[in-house]
Amino acid sequence: MTKPGEIGSTDTTRAFLQKSVSLLESEYLPKIERCLEHLTDEDVWWRPNDASSSIGNLMLHLRGNVAQWIIGGVGGQAGERRRQQEFDERTHVPAKELLANLRAVVEEADEVIRGLDAGALLRRRQIQDYDVTVLEAIYHVVEHFSMHTGQIILLTKARTGEDLKLWRPVREKIPGRR
């Protein structure tokens, strides 16, 4: 029997899973949305140099990562990922489409995460040539999403020179913006 705070604890498991979902859905994704409110489709595909990724590429990459690690790796759903294409894409997919696709994959991943229990967290998975526990897979995706959200924020500020007002309530729209 586990004690409160141990890995097998229902309270600890629930807290970890809820926080993981909350970070993806209510913290990071809204910051990306806020960035897109400041950008045109052209801005979304701007890159400072050939060695850097555009916001569009980062959004494709986040979608691929979440789908591979959570929906496929944790949830067991078949899927094919072309990781390098996420970075090579240059066709300027509209920002609204990128956001809708990213939102859909996050929502699907959230459902997978919400369906887990304490026993599932220590099960091993082979994902992208890594041998990880389900807990490690979730932790990887949350950390990875955070890192690229920060890059999207930086690229947005570099492109627009604007204060993104990320401290404001997320659902508050900027006047005159999409």
Secondary structure, 3 states (H helix, E strand, C coil): CCCCCCCCCHHHHHHHHHHHHHHHHHHHHHHHHHHHCCCCHHHHCCCCCCCCCCHHHHHHHHHHHHHHHHHHHHCCCCCCCCHHHHHHCCCCCCHHHHHHHHHHHHHHHHHHHHCCCHHHHCCEEEECCEEEEHHHHHHHHHHHHHHHHHHHHHHHHHHHCCCCCCCCCCCCCCCCCC
